[in-house]
């Protein structure tokens, strides 16, 4: 005797689908929260590192009476270095030659123990917490002349904004942290908002 009974089709119930969606949501939430924590840790670490460089810079001046790199007596102290000009400026800009005072500044801080590193390395540009290379030099940004810590490395504009709010006024064109260039493509001159990923500078002195 033939029957026309159809085999039962197996599938997921609404409850099972709901459970899977909840699990996926929890996993995504955990990933996003983890990324947020990593991001926050990088920003806090960067702020702390900037403070460390500032402390080392002023510690050097207190001990030796000159700015690191510009120190006209540093070669008598460390024979693998050359003396600075002693004019109050850390010259050399981008640290492209080991005789640039901007390169010698980092080496002087290493040699003196104010920051950790090997003072014998030529043209040292230590990495910061955001993956960029840093060095000290005297320059002018948005009308402010002084000694700046130059952060050479493209950083996400949202991270730049968060870091600036944490250590300064939150604007790319004023205060102790600014965009590395006054180019409008990087910094909105009206609102002070960071417009794209880029280098940045922080004022040390």
Backbone bond lengths (Angstrom), bond angles and torsions (degrees), N, CA, C in turn:
res aa  C-N    CA-C-N  psi(-1)  N-CA   C-N-CA  omega(-1)  CA-C   N-CA-C  phi
1 X - - - 1.448 - - 1.518 109.76 -
2 X 1.271 116.92 123.70 1.454 121.53 -177.41 1.519 110.67 -85.49
3 X 1.323 112.42 141.37 1.472 117.48 175.91 1.512 108.98 -118.99
4 X 1.293 117.12 152.14 1.459 122.65 179.13 1.520 112.51 -104.36
5 X 1.354 115.14 22.94 1.466 118.73 -179.80 1.524 110.63 -68.05
6 X 1.306 116.37 127.55 1.465 121.54 179.19 1.516 109.84 -88.96
7 X 1.346 118.50 140.58 1.466 119.85 177.64 1.527 110.34 -63.63
8 X 1.317 115.65 144.37 1.469 120.53 179.10 1.523 110.26 -68.19
9 X 1.324 117.05 133.72 1.459 122.34 176.74 1.525 109.79 -86.95
10 X 1.340 114.16 128.60 1.459 119.30 -179.63 1.526 110.03 -90.20
11 X 1.329 116.99 143.87 1.466 121.83 179.11 1.516 110.22 -163.79
12 X 1.328 115.53 179.06 1.454 120.40 179.55 1.525 109.62 -85.93
13 X 1.297 115.34 141.14 1.449 119.92 174.87 1.522 108.98 -82.54
14 X 1.304 116.38 165.52 1.469 120.81 178.55 1.523 111.21 -61.63
15 X 1.325 115.79 -34.88 1.463 120.12 179.46 1.518 110.27 -65.61
16 X 1.339 117.15 -43.81 1.457 121.20 179.79 1.531 111.43 -64.08
17 X 1.329 115.81 -41.10 1.458 120.08 178.32 1.524 110.49 -63.90
18 X 1.323 115.95 -41.43 1.461 120.73 179.23 1.521 111.39 -62.20
19 X 1.327 116.14 -41.07 1.470 120.70 179.39 1.526 110.52 -63.59
20 X 1.339 116.55 -43.76 1.469 121.20 178.65 1.526 110.73 -61.16
21 X 1.329 116.35 -42.60 1.467 119.98 -179.99 1.529 111.48 -65.17
22 X 1.322 116.41 -37.88 1.463 120.60 177.63 1.532 110.42 -63.58
23 X 1.344 115.44 -44.01 1.473 119.99 179.38 1.526 110.82 -62.45
24 X 1.338 116.57 -44.02 1.463 120.68 178.44 1.525 110.27 -61.52
25 X 1.325 116.33 -41.75 1.461 120.38 178.39 1.508 112.60 -62.12
26 X 1.337 116.16 -41.22 1.461 120.15 178.49 1.518 111.68 -64.99
27 X 1.347 115.83 -40.89 1.460 119.67 179.10 1.528 111.11 -64.46
28 X 1.338 116.56 -45.32 1.463 119.99 178.83 1.521 111.04 -63.03
29 X 1.331 115.91 -40.46 1.458 119.81 178.23 1.512 111.91 -62.14
30 X 1.351 115.49 -40.04 1.462 119.76 178.41 1.512 112.46 -65.30
31 X 1.340 116.60 -40.09 1.460 121.21 179.23 1.530 110.33 -64.65
32 X 1.341 115.37 -46.41 1.465 119.64 -179.48 1.521 111.48 -64.19
33 X 1.328 116.44 -39.63 1.463 120.11 178.66 1.524 110.42 -65.93
34 X 1.343 116.16 -39.51 1.457 120.19 177.49 1.514 111.97 -62.75
35 X 1.342 116.23 -41.98 1.464 120.56 178.05 1.529 110.89 -63.93
36 X 1.330 115.88 -38.39 1.466 120.56 178.81 1.527 111.08 -64.55
37 X 1.347 116.15 -40.92 1.457 120.41 179.22 1.525 111.43 -66.17
38 X 1.348 116.47 -40.63 1.463 120.98 178.25 1.529 110.15 -63.39
39 X 1.314 115.68 -44.01 1.465 121.50 178.82 1.528 110.86 -60.37
40 X 1.339 115.18 -46.46 1.467 120.23 -179.99 1.523 111.03 -63.08
41 X 1.332 116.69 -39.28 1.468 120.67 179.97 1.524 110.82 -65.47
42 X 1.333 117.32 -39.23 1.468 120.77 178.27 1.527 111.21 -63.21
43 X 1.322 116.26 -43.03 1.467 120.56 -178.96 1.526 110.40 -65.81
44 X 1.337 116.60 -44.26 1.467 119.94 178.10 1.526 110.57 -63.87
45 X 1.336 116.21 -40.74 1.457 120.64 178.93 1.515 111.89 -64.04
46 X 1.333 116.73 -39.41 1.462 121.43 178.47 1.525 110.61 -64.65
47 X 1.320 116.68 -45.33 1.462 120.96 179.32 1.525 110.78 -60.77
48 X 1.321 116.42 -41.49 1.463 121.22 179.23 1.523 111.10 -66.07
49 X 1.342 116.13 -39.55 1.466 120.02 -179.63 1.528 111.31 -66.87
50 X 1.313 116.72 -38.78 1.470 120.74 177.05 1.527 109.57 -61.00
51 X 1.321 116.51 -43.64 1.469 120.62 176.81 1.527 111.21 -60.12
52 X 1.342 116.10 -36.99 1.460 120.83 179.15 1.512 112.53 -64.95
53 X 1.336 116.62 -42.48 1.467 120.35 177.02 1.523 111.14 -64.65
54 X 1.325 115.46 -40.02 1.468 119.47 179.27 1.523 110.38 -63.36
55 X 1.321 116.34 -44.71 1.464 120.25 179.07 1.523 111.31 -62.33
56 X 1.346 116.65 -40.97 1.460 120.65 178.18 1.517 112.50 -64.60
57 X 1.318 115.89 -40.72 1.464 121.89 179.33 1.535 110.81 -60.53
58 X 1.324 117.11 -50.60 1.463 120.06 -179.34 1.525 111.88 -71.67
59 X 1.332 116.67 -30.58 1.460 119.83 175.45 1.514 111.53 -63.32
60 X 1.336 115.85 -39.66 1.466 120.72 178.36 1.526 109.93 -63.43
61 X 1.329 116.97 -45.71 1.469 120.70 -179.73 1.533 110.43 -61.37
62 X 1.322 116.37 -42.64 1.471 119.85 179.30 1.528 111.71 -61.80
63 X 1.316 115.88 -37.87 1.466 119.77 -176.05 1.526 112.64 -79.21
64 X 1.334 117.21 -43.55 1.462 119.90 -171.43 1.538 114.55 -109.95
65 X 1.318 117.27 -12.47 1.466 119.87 176.76 1.514 115.17 85.02
66 X 1.326 117.45 1.85 1.472 121.72 179.69 1.528 109.57 -136.27
67 X 1.320 114.50 161.87 1.453 119.49 174.51 1.530 109.28 -75.06
68 X 1.329 118.64 140.77 1.463 120.10 178.75 1.530 110.57 -59.37
69 X 1.315 116.40 139.35 1.465 120.84 -177.33 1.503 112.34 90.19
70 X 1.331 116.69 -43.90 1.466 122.37 178.09 1.532 111.24 -86.95
71 X 1.319 116.42 -6.55 1.472 123.52 -176.46 1.541 111.07 -62.81
72 X 1.349 119.47 116.17 1.465 121.70 -179.09 1.531 113.10 -77.51
73 X 1.330 118.08 1.25 1.470 121.16 179.13 1.529 112.42 -115.81
74 X 1.332 118.23 3.13 1.466 120.02 -172.72 1.536 112.93 -67.37
75 X 1.330 118.72 -28.85 1.468 120.61 179.43 1.519 111.98 -73.21
76 X 1.322 117.21 -23.54 1.464 119.57 175.62 1.526 110.29 -76.08
77 X 1.302 115.59 -20.43 1.466 121.78 -179.01 1.537 110.68 -90.96
78 X 1.332 115.56 -40.61 1.468 121.63 179.59 1.530 107.45 -130.70
79 X 1.297 115.92 108.25 1.469 121.18 -169.73 1.522 113.71 -70.18
80 X 1.320 118.05 -12.29 1.469 120.44 178.85 1.537 111.53 -86.41
81 X 1.343 116.06 3.47 1.459 120.81 -179.62 1.527 111.02 -114.85
82 X 1.340 115.45 169.37 1.465 120.85 172.56 1.528 108.41 -111.70
83 X 1.322 116.01 158.60 1.452 120.27 -179.49 1.530 111.81 -75.28
84 X 1.324 115.08 151.29 1.448 120.75 174.26 1.517 110.52 -88.00
85 X 1.321 115.94 176.82 1.459 120.63 -175.32 1.514 114.96 -80.66
86 X 1.338 116.77 -19.84 1.454 120.28 178.51 1.517 114.76 69.09
87 X 1.332 117.35 20.87 1.473 120.31 -177.50 1.534 112.92 -95.98
88 X 1.319 116.85 4.42 1.462 120.29 178.43 1.509 115.18 94.01
89 X 1.336 118.09 -6.64 1.463 122.65 177.90 1.522 110.31 -112.29
90 X 1.336 116.37 142.73 1.462 120.95 171.89 1.524 105.96 -96.47
91 X 1.322 115.60 95.94 1.458 121.43 -174.76 1.536 111.17 -82.92
92 X 1.336 114.86 167.29 1.458 119.12 174.81 1.504 114.66 116.85
93 X 1.313 117.51 -12.60 1.467 120.53 174.56 1.514 114.75 55.22
94 X 1.331 116.36 -104.51 1.460 121.40 -169.30 1.522 114.64 -84.44
95 X 1.324 118.47 5.19 1.472 121.40 178.85 1.523 110.41 57.66
96 X 1.326 115.61 63.38 1.469 120.73 -178.56 1.522 112.77 -100.83
97 X 1.329 117.21 -12.44 1.460 121.65 178.52 1.525 108.55 -137.44
98 X 1.311 117.31 144.91 1.463 119.50 -175.45 1.520 112.74 -65.77
99 X 1.331 118.09 -17.85 1.460 119.94 177.12 1.530 111.68 -83.78
100 X 1.334 117.20 -7.99 1.460 120.12 175.70 1.522 109.20 -65.16
101 X 1.304 116.76 135.72 1.461 119.63 179.43 1.526 111.84 -62.43
102 X 1.327 116.99 -27.56 1.463 120.50 177.91 1.531 111.17 -65.57
103 X 1.330 116.77 -32.20 1.474 120.58 174.61 1.527 110.28 -77.07
104 X 1.327 115.54 -43.66 1.460 120.53 -178.15 1.531 111.41 -64.20
105 X 1.329 116.78 -28.24 1.466 120.36 -179.71 1.520 111.28 -60.63
106 X 1.334 116.43 -46.05 1.463 119.55 -179.31 1.526 110.51 -67.02
107 X 1.324 116.11 -39.42 1.462 119.81 179.18 1.525 111.33 -64.62
108 X 1.337 116.18 -38.63 1.465 120.15 178.48 1.516 111.04 -64.33
109 X 1.328 116.65 -39.09 1.466 120.10 177.54 1.525 111.15 -67.25
110 X 1.329 116.71 -36.21 1.473 120.73 175.37 1.529 110.39 -65.16
111 X 1.314 115.61 -53.02 1.468 120.69 -177.01 1.527 111.76 -57.58
112 X 1.325 115.84 -39.14 1.463 120.03 -176.59 1.520 112.92 -80.59
113 X 1.323 116.67 -8.28 1.459 120.33 177.35 1.518 114.89 83.63
114 X 1.320 117.28 8.43 1.459 119.27 -179.73 1.528 112.50 -76.42
115 X 1.326 117.13 -25.42 1.456 121.39 169.43 1.527 107.12 -133.79
116 X 1.319 116.29 155.29 1.461 121.08 -177.24 1.524 110.38 -81.12
117 X 1.327 116.27 135.18 1.448 120.87 177.79 1.514 111.57 156.16
118 X 1.316 116.17 174.48 1.461 123.35 -177.69 1.521 109.68 -95.41
119 X 1.324 117.27 111.66 1.461 121.91 -178.33 1.506 114.60 -71.21
120 X 1.329 118.51 -10.71 1.463 120.55 -178.90 1.529 112.21 -86.24
121 X 1.334 117.08 -11.97 1.466 120.36 -178.70 1.525 110.13 -70.66
122 X 1.326 116.41 128.81 1.462 121.30 -179.59 1.526 110.02 -75.23
123 X 1.309 116.53 144.22 1.458 123.72 179.15 1.535 112.26 46.32
124 X 1.321 116.36 55.85 1.469 118.56 -177.25 1.521 112.06 -72.06
125 X 1.313 116.52 133.19 1.457 121.88 174.06 1.531 107.03 -135.08
126 X 1.321 116.23 86.29 1.465 118.87 -177.34 1.524 112.09 -62.49
127 X 1.330 116.59 153.66 1.455 121.62 179.32 1.518 110.44 -82.35
128 X 1.334 115.15 141.67 1.450 118.39 173.31 1.532 109.16 -94.20
129 X 1.312 116.97 -177.73 1.468 121.82 -175.06 1.526 113.24 -71.26
130 X 1.328 116.52 -13.61 1.460 120.15 179.80 1.526 111.65 -101.90
131 X 1.337 116.37 7.27 1.461 120.45 174.73 1.510 115.51 91.99
132 X 1.334 118.04 1.33 1.457 120.44 178.50 1.517 112.05 -93.70
133 X 1.333 116.61 164.44 1.464 121.50 176.70 1.523 109.20 -95.65
134 X 1.335 116.13 144.07 1.470 119.19 -175.74 1.517 111.95 -124.72
135 X 1.327 116.05 152.31 1.459 122.51 170.21 1.524 109.06 -159.26
136 X 1.327 116.29 162.24 1.463 122.73 -178.50 1.528 111.13 -98.55
137 X 1.309 116.50 145.34 1.458 120.41 173.04 1.518 109.30 -165.23
138 X 1.314 116.14 160.08 1.459 121.91 175.65 1.529 109.17 -89.96
139 X 1.312 116.69 130.46 1.455 120.53 -179.36 1.515 110.95 -160.44
140 X 1.327 115.39 -178.09 1.457 121.80 179.49 1.522 110.04 -126.33
141 X 1.316 116.44 124.64 1.465 121.92 177.21 1.521 108.99 -129.21
142 X 1.332 115.02 123.87 1.464 121.82 178.93 1.528 111.14 50.10
143 X 1.333 115.36 45.50 1.452 121.70 175.67 1.525 115.23 80.82
144 X 1.322 117.26 1.72 1.465 120.67 -179.58 1.528 110.36 -106.09
145 X 1.305 116.28 115.61 1.462 119.90 176.81 1.519 109.30 -97.64
146 X 1.309 115.63 136.87 1.456 119.71 179.97 1.510 110.91 174.53
147 X 1.316 116.67 -167.16 1.459 121.95 176.49 1.524 108.00 -94.63
148 X 1.328 114.23 125.73 1.466 120.42 -175.79 1.525 110.62 -118.67
149 X 1.319 115.40 150.29 1.461 121.97 169.42 1.524 106.11 -97.50
150 X 1.324 115.60 114.27 1.461 121.99 -176.17 1.527 109.14 -91.14
151 X 1.334 116.65 123.70 1.463 122.29 -178.26 1.528 108.13 -104.05
152 X 1.310 115.74 100.59 1.472 122.59 -173.61 1.523 109.56 -91.49
153 X 1.313 116.37 95.37 1.457 121.22 -179.74 1.515 108.96 168.58
154 X 1.328 117.76 135.89 1.457 120.89 -176.93 1.528 110.47 -74.15
155 X 1.328 115.09 119.74 1.457 122.23 -178.32 1.525 108.69 -113.14
156 X 1.330 116.11 141.59 1.454 122.22 178.75 1.530 110.66 -53.44
157 X 1.323 116.93 134.27 1.467 120.55 -175.30 1.523 112.71 -61.97
158 X 1.332 117.15 -31.28 1.466 119.50 178.30 1.534 111.12 -69.35
159 X 1.330 116.23 -36.51 1.464 119.82 176.09 1.523 110.07 -67.95
160 X 1.339 116.50 -39.92 1.464 120.15 176.87 1.527 110.38 -58.65
161 X 1.315 116.05 -42.29 1.467 120.71 179.85 1.521 110.99 -63.44
162 X 1.333 116.12 -46.40 1.468 120.42 -179.01 1.527 111.33 -64.33
163 X 1.341 116.47 -42.78 1.461 120.03 179.87 1.522 110.61 -64.66
164 X 1.331 116.34 -42.44 1.463 120.51 -179.97 1.536 110.61 -62.05
165 X 1.316 117.04 -39.00 1.468 120.50 177.90 1.524 110.99 -66.94
166 X 1.314 115.84 -32.97 1.464 119.82 -178.03 1.527 112.64 -73.38
167 X 1.344 116.18 -40.22 1.470 118.30 -173.89 1.524 113.73 -108.88
168 X 1.349 116.58 -8.79 1.469 118.32 -174.02 1.523 110.15 -147.62
169 X 1.344 116.78 -141.69 1.459 121.76 -173.52 1.522 113.88 -99.79
170 X 1.348 117.51 2.60 1.454 120.66 178.12 1.514 115.41 79.44
171 X 1.338 117.43 7.03 1.461 121.14 -178.32 1.525 111.05 -116.28
172 X 1.331 115.17 141.31 1.460 120.57 -175.74 1.520 113.49 -79.72
173 X 1.323 118.09 -8.61 1.470 120.12 -174.24 1.525 113.14 -122.00
174 X 1.340 116.91 21.69 1.458 119.37 177.80 1.522 110.52 -159.83
175 X 1.319 115.57 163.14 1.454 120.27 174.59 1.511 114.36 83.12
176 X 1.334 114.88 -161.40 1.462 121.85 -173.40 1.521 113.61 -86.46
177 X 1.333 118.06 -5.85 1.465 121.88 172.67 1.513 107.68 -133.10
178 X 1.339 116.15 126.30 1.462 120.18 -179.63 1.520 110.03 -139.30
179 X 1.320 114.87 168.64 1.459 121.19 170.88 1.524 108.60 -62.87
180 X 1.324 116.81 150.40 1.467 120.65 -177.70 1.522 112.25 -71.12
181 X 1.306 116.72 -14.39 1.458 119.91 -179.56 1.522 109.74 -138.66
182 X 1.314 116.51 150.10 1.461 120.86 177.05 1.523 111.23 -84.52
183 X 1.331 117.72 6.57 1.453 122.81 178.67 1.530 109.91 -60.43
184 X 1.330 116.81 129.02 1.463 121.20 -178.09 1.521 112.99 -61.90
185 X 1.315 117.08 -20.04 1.464 119.42 179.73 1.522 111.53 -66.79
186 X 1.328 116.80 -25.46 1.454 120.86 -178.09 1.529 112.56 -100.75
187 X 1.313 116.51 -28.16 1.460 120.71 -172.18 1.527 110.51 -139.82
188 X 1.316 117.21 123.26 1.455 121.69 177.08 1.524 108.55 -73.68
189 X 1.323 116.12 112.15 1.457 120.69 -174.10 1.527 113.04 -71.09
190 X 1.321 117.51 -16.62 1.464 121.08 179.77 1.529 111.67 -87.40
191 X 1.329 115.93 -48.97 1.468 120.29 -175.90 1.527 113.34 -95.52
192 X 1.338 116.04 -19.49 1.465 119.36 -176.32 1.510 113.35 79.13
193 X 1.334 117.84 16.97 1.470 122.05 -178.65 1.528 110.81 -87.16
194 X 1.334 115.78 140.23 1.468 120.61 173.35 1.525 107.97 -70.70
195 X 1.334 116.88 128.93 1.457 120.89 -173.21 1.525 113.83 -101.72
196 X 1.338 116.81 -22.30 1.470 118.81 -179.31 1.519 109.13 -157.52
197 X 1.332 115.98 167.20 1.462 120.72 178.37 1.520 109.88 -60.97
198 X 1.340 116.96 143.79 1.449 118.19 -179.62 1.514 113.45 -175.54
199 X 1.331 114.78 177.50 1.461 121.41 174.28 1.534 108.57 -73.41
200 X 1.319 116.53 167.59 1.457 119.66 174.01 1.517 109.29 -150.13
201 X 1.330 116.34 166.75 1.452 122.37 179.01 1.523 109.29 -130.66
202 X 1.329 115.60 148.32 1.467 120.62 175.78 1.523 108.76 -126.49
203 X 1.317 116.54 133.57 1.453 122.27 -175.09 1.527 109.76 -78.71
204 X 1.337 115.54 124.31 1.455 121.95 -179.34 1.529 110.90 -96.13
205 X 1.323 116.00 -37.09 1.467 120.11 -175.75 1.532 109.93 -149.80
